Amino acid sequence: MALDCLVVTCDPTLLGQIKTNFRARGASLDLRQDSASAVELASRRHWDGLIIDCDDVAGGKEALVTMRSSRSNQQTLIVAVINGSTSAEAALDMGANFILSKPIEESRLRGVLDVAIPKMEREHRRYFRYDIDLPVRFQNHLGQTFNSRMKNVSEGGMAIKLVDPVHLKGIVPVDFDIPSIQPHPFHAKAEIVWSDSFSIGLRFLHIEKDSEHALQSWLRSLEAQAQFRDIERGR
């Protein structure tokens, strides 16, 4: 699965360096040249990595702070690029994980990415959602049981087809059977974090130990299947 990263810069030299090094590692890049559109985009979706030109994009520092606090990207790895106006310490305090100072030396950039990319890949696996149609069982605070269908699943949570949000809210027990030759029961507690006209999104808060091992094994199997399909489509 390719990493999806957002670059916020209007500096062609920086963009060229980022493109060369990220694409060599199989990452997909999206570019925004102003902070307002970058913040708006980051509010709507999750990114595996954010590269923010803090000093040479108007509002860059504020964008870093806003993206770090957004629900979608609280755990996303952020590389802050500074150019004299912002100190490394200040950028770290704003929420950056790594700092690059202009002009950026290639050896420094490669060194940062050697550490950052594996962390981004870990975040990608945690967040990436696999499309799945599977029955799911819930229980509300009154002890009433509800059945629904899973739409997708990740290491951190899942989405289900909409059930009445009046009866399913807050923190709920979740049960389903992980598909295999001998289906493994999955038990967890999850928090309802969003809902729309069609779906409800849940974040896993606590997963029973046996269920966690089974979930990890299932997700590895789903990733292998997805990679195989990608290879087949490329032929």
Summary of the structure (lengths in Angstrom):
residues: 235
radius of gyration: 20.2
end to end distance: 17.1
largest distance: 60.7
contacts: 723
relative contact order: 0.10
helix: 38%
strand: 33%
